[in-house]
Amino acid sequence: MFFDDVSQINEVAQKTSCSIFVVDPNTKLRFKHAIYLKPEAEKKSNIITVDQIRNFISLTNSREITEQFFVITPAEAMNEAAQNAFLKTFEEPGAHCHFVLLTKDPSLLLPTILSRAQIYVQRTLNVLDQAPQASAKIIEYAKRLIAAQPRDLPEIASELAKAKSNPREQAIQVTTTTIELLYKSYFKTKNPKFLTKIQNFINLYEHLSQNCHIKLHIVADLC
């Protein structure tokens, strides 16, 4: 979904428990009751750690009856462990809690987080026209998977499974790149066929991350 001006973020965020806004992470928001999580400046780190996330999550257990906003910026600063630690709370937020993630590049977030949030893109940014931050080879595989018919999947799966170096890592990167392209294609065209494919690729991402069989799940999850 699109929005035109950052002044709309407050209103939009109140309508959902979990939202991701594709904006400049330094955007100033106008929430009355907001708690922010950022990389620790005193440590000169660009990372939001799992310990920071756990401390942040503990703040959601208060018995406040006013609407509270928990803002993470930039959201992609969360390392993988932090994102996984955040996921359950993100799925089941407490009463009156609204999680707001600001990021310029949602593709850097885990697909499991993207699938559980409402994503809002600022119309004035050219995010939808930017190519994924991946090699030409990875992007080409992603495009092949988007266009693939069921009969094409075994061949693509075999190629990815037989990669000479880090086949699992490459297959995961192809999967996340495909998800990014599908989201961008949907937002640009509003064609639901792109949206319906996303969940299959999220399932594939979860299986590959759990060290499941590469070729088997590319074929089974995407058919």
Secondary structure as GFF3:
##gff-version 3
##sequence-region A 1 223
A	DSSP	beta_strand	2	3	.	.	.	ID=ss1
A	DSSP	three_ten_helix	6	8	.	.	.	ID=ss2
A	DSSP	alpha_helix	9	13	.	.	.	ID=ss3
A	DSSP	beta_strand	18	22	.	.	.	ID=ss4
A	DSSP	beta_strand	34	37	.	.	.	ID=ss5
A	DSSP	three_ten_helix	41	43	.	.	.	ID=ss6
A	DSSP	alpha_helix	50	58	.	.	.	ID=ss7
A	DSSP	three_ten_helix	59	61	.	.	.	ID=ss8
A	DSSP	beta_strand	68	72	.	.	.	ID=ss9
A	DSSP	three_ten_helix	75	77	.	.	.	ID=ss10
A	DSSP	alpha_helix	80	91	.	.	.	ID=ss11
A	DSSP	beta_strand	97	103	.	.	.	ID=ss12
A	DSSP	three_ten_helix	106	108	.	.	.	ID=ss13
A	DSSP	alpha_helix	111	114	.	.	.	ID=ss14
A	DSSP	beta_strand	118	122	.	.	.	ID=ss15
A	DSSP	three_ten_helix	127	129	.	.	.	ID=ss16
A	DSSP	alpha_helix	136	147	.	.	.	ID=ss17
A	DSSP	three_ten_helix	150	152	.	.	.	ID=ss18
A	DSSP	alpha_helix	153	161	.	.	.	ID=ss19
A	DSSP	alpha_helix	167	189	.	.	.	ID=ss20
A	DSSP	alpha_helix	192	209	.	.	.	ID=ss21
A	DSSP	alpha_helix	214	222	.	.	.	ID=ss22
###
